[in-house]
Amino acid sequence: MTSIGWLQIALFTIIVAATVRPVGGYMMRVFSGEPTVLGRVLGPVERGIYRLAEINPAAEQEWYVYALALLAFNAVGVVALYALLRLQGFLPINPQHFEAVDPALALNTAVSFTTNTSWQSYGGETTLSFLSQMAGITVQSFLSAATGIAVAIALIRGFARRHFSTIGNFWVDMTRALLYVLLPICIVATLFLVWQGIPQTLDGTLGAATLDGAQQLIARGPVASQIAIKLLSGDGGGFFNVNSAHPFENPSALTNLVEMLLIFVIGAALTNTFGRMVGNEGHGWALLAAMAILYIAGVAAVYAAEAHGNPAFAAFGIDQRAGELQAGGNMEGKEVRFGATMSALFATVATDSSDGAVNAMLDSFTPGGGGVLMANMMLDEVIVGAPGSGLFSMLLFAIIAVFIAGLMIGRTPEYVGKKIAATEVKMTVLAILCIPLVILALTATASVVAAGLAGLGNSGPHGFSEMLYAFTSGAMTNGSAFAGLSANTPFYNLTLALAMFVGRFFVIVPVLAIAGSLAAKQVVPVSAGTLPTNRLLFVLFLVGVIVIVGGLTFLPAVSLGPAVEQFAMQSGRLY
Amino acid sequence: MLDLLMMAVVVAAFAAAAAYAGLCNRLGRRPEMPDEDLR
């Protein structure tokens, strides 16, 4: 580890922290219907959309109606993307003349991008037409991010409102998230990425002669516009197979910094939006502080593991020390231009935030480093998370935390002035338990059936880690992979689609139920017995609850994979 | 044929999610304990 490495991590963290208040305040104004700087330009567009779609923006919905609208909208999204992928061979803007995508792969991809996961069992530049990339993958990245933001805003309203039977209007929340938040940031980010050298063209592959006189095909296409939303949405689905490790997806140190910032910006700022909408920014800062503790612990652990390197390399005379000519550490699967530091930071940010983007090959991380990335996801998207889903997942744990605190002192739990009763706790438990259930059940199944074992690129504990990582990534809607696993098989395409579907919609539904239940309640005045939930004590308690719940759920599985592999590596045995 | 099967899977999955929402709605409507401190 080097001081310049720590300085880079600190600089990135400070920049993210500086964006929280302005972006959080802006989103609060957007979703509260207050005037914004973009209102003059986008207001007529927004009203035009409502007229065209016959939406009455003043008509609010009960949680159940809100949830059904969300499910119907996403069902149409899955079917539309599936149809696009299956018909791409007959459709225009396909300069490489790609044929239809296989049915199981098309289903996996359609569910993946509708659920904001972006698990990719395909290589983008060798499988999808430009139309599929633009009208399918990119559009669903926008829509799935807006869906997550809408759910988070509905839950915030549940906490902020008193005696309401409604939690907002799904169509209005979607429209505002797209028009006022995602599109403006993406337009600016796309122009920046084009300036930095990322292609944005509808021309097909380019032929080039190498120095040896051979012909090489260089893939390109409408890359920049897809990369901006892949990062901002917490989606992570790259244009190219190797994602942000490709020079056309991440050409410079500056784009690397901005890409990480795009991944974190909305998820971090939504904590401030929450604080403002419930009338006390301190509650938002408390949630962000809990996220920050877990983020810093994670990045420190991954950086330490990767900078320390692989002791087995010493036998081959490989020098892993940092010096003037090399960044040092475990450089297998990493870009020389990013080194162990920026690879560790990018991977931590991406697994914290449920964004599947990578700038290094995660399967080549040390078992300890890769294990921490897996653990980041296993903590249920609470460390910043994808837009919206990070905040509502953290609020689920806040409910569990106040419930446990209430049990300790025999008092009905409260959170931001709302009593947490049986309904909220039941819904929270449903939302939190369905994800580990699907991860562990599917990993166990894949471990014993021939179809599951057939895809493994490695044996022993590393092979188990590849399967565990895949189902964790799917159910936690991350999308990154230990790419030693060949997942483009009917078994993995269908089981991962199931994991992604359950991990997304079987969490969102109870979250909206909590929103509906809370919105109907009165606010309880603060008393001497109220647990302050905007103080350091609660932050530490919340972190403890998250770690204990995650540990109790996943420690046995992690022990069989990355933990045992780390000890094996230290004794000189590799898998 | 496979396409029809895949679409049937999608419809069944979303129908299950809608039924799950119905279950959550029923659970939420059950009468709760009086809203007062347990002590």
Contacts between the chains, C-beta under 8 A, distances in Angstrom:
chain1	res1	chain2	res2	distance
A	64	B	21	6.3
A	64	B	22	8.0
A	64	B	25	5.1
A	67	B	21	4.7
A	68	B	18	6.3
A	68	B	21	6.6
A	71	B	14	5.6
A	71	B	17	5.3
A	71	B	18	5.7
A	71	B	21	7.1
A	72	B	14	7.9
A	74	B	14	7.6
A	75	B	10	6.8
A	75	B	11	7.6
A	75	B	14	4.3
A	78	B	10	5.3
A	78	B	14	7.8
A	79	B	7	6.7
A	79	B	10	6.3
A	82	B	6	6.7
A	82	B	7	7.5
A	82	B	10	7.2
A	86	B	3	6.3
A	103	B	2	4.3
A	103	B	3	6.0
A	103	B	5	7.9
A	103	B	6	5.3
A	104	B	6	7.7
A	106	B	6	7.3
A	107	B	6	4.8
A	107	B	9	7.0
A	107	B	10	7.3
A	110	B	10	7.9
A	111	B	10	7.9
A	410	B	37	7.8
A	410	B	38	5.2
A	410	B	39	4.8
A	411	B	37	5.3
A	411	B	38	6.5
A	411	B	39	6.3
A	412	B	35	7.2
A	412	B	36	7.0
A	412	B	37	5.5
A	412	B	38	6.2
A	419	B	35	5.8
A	421	B	32	5.1
A	421	B	33	7.2
A	421	B	35	6.7
A	422	B	30	7.9
A	422	B	32	5.0
A	422	B	33	6.8
A	423	B	27	6.9
A	423	B	28	4.8
A	423	B	30	7.7
A	423	B	32	6.4
A	426	B	27	5.7
A	427	B	24	6.2
A	427	B	27	7.4
A	427	B	28	7.2
A	430	B	24	7.1
A	498	B	13	8.0
A	501	B	13	5.4
A	501	B	17	7.8
A	505	B	14	7.9
A	505	B	17	4.5
A	505	B	20	7.9
A	506	B	17	6.8
A	506	B	20	6.2
A	509	B	17	6.4
A	509	B	20	5.5
A	509	B	21	4.7
A	509	B	24	5.7
A	510	B	24	5.4
A	512	B	21	7.8
A	513	B	21	7.6
A	513	B	24	4.2
A	513	B	25	6.9
A	513	B	27	7.8
A	513	B	28	5.4
A	516	B	28	7.0
A	517	B	28	5.5
A	529	B	37	7.6
